[in-house]
């Protein structure tokens, strides 16, 4: 991996990667957030002793 990369080069690479990903609608994002919230095991709050 190339470590000494400029901010502009990194931004161009991230834009290229994001453009290849499928578009997500607001409805799909909300459904995914609800699913993650319901299946998350870290959602249980610990009691302080």
trRosetta pair geometry for C-beta under 8 A, 3 or more apart (Angstrom, degrees):
i j d omega theta_ij theta_ji phi_ij phi_ji
2 5 5.3 88 117 -57 106 109
5 9 4.9 -117 -178 87 94 127
5 10 5.4 114 120 -59 117 90
5 13 7.9 -8 170 -4 148 142
6 9 4.7 95 56 8 81 102
6 10 6.9 -145 96 -5 42 88
7 10 5.6 -56 -149 38 32 113
7 11 6.3 35 152 -22 66 105
8 11 5.6 -51 -147 34 32 113
8 12 6.5 34 153 -19 64 103
9 12 5.7 -52 -150 35 33 112
9 13 6.5 33 152 -18 65 105
10 13 5.8 -54 -149 37 32 112
10 14 6.4 29 155 -17 65 107
11 14 5.9 -56 -146 38 30 108
11 15 6.4 32 155 -20 64 105
12 15 5.8 -54 -148 34 30 111
12 16 6.5 31 153 -19 63 106
13 16 5.7 -56 -151 35 32 112
13 17 6.4 29 153 -17 66 106
14 17 5.6 -52 -145 38 35 111
14 18 6.1 32 157 -17 67 108
15 18 5.8 -56 -143 41 29 108
15 19 6.2 33 156 -25 64 107
16 19 5.9 -54 -147 31 28 112
16 20 7.1 26 154 -19 59 105
17 20 6.1 -61 -161 30 33 110
17 21 7.3 35 147 -27 64 102
18 21 5.7 -49 -156 20 42 115
24 28 5.1 -126 -166 86 80 126
24 29 5.5 94 144 -60 117 92
24 32 8.0 -31 -162 -1 133 143
25 28 4.7 97 55 8 78 101
25 29 7.0 -142 96 -5 42 88
26 29 5.6 -55 -148 37 33 113
26 30 6.3 34 154 -20 66 105
27 30 5.9 -55 -150 35 29 110
27 31 6.4 29 153 -18 64 106
28 31 5.7 -54 -147 37 32 111
28 32 6.3 32 154 -19 65 106
29 32 5.7 -54 -147 37 30 111
29 33 6.4 31 153 -19 64 106
30 33 5.7 -54 -147 36 31 111
30 34 6.4 31 154 -18 65 105
31 34 5.8 -54 -148 37 31 110
31 35 6.3 31 154 -19 65 107
32 35 5.7 -54 -146 37 31 112
32 36 6.3 30 155 -17 65 106
33 36 5.8 -54 -145 38 30 110
33 37 6.2 32 154 -21 63 108
34 37 5.6 -55 -146 37 30 113
34 38 6.3 23 158 -15 65 108
35 38 6.0 -60 -146 39 29 105
35 39 6.1 3 163 1 66 115
36 39 6.3 -70 -137 50 26 94
36 40 5.8 44 162 -50 65 104
37 40 6.0 -38 -139 6 23 118
37 43 6.7 96 -168 -98 58 140
40 43 4.3 104 91 -36 105 104
41 44 7.1 -30 174 6 51 104
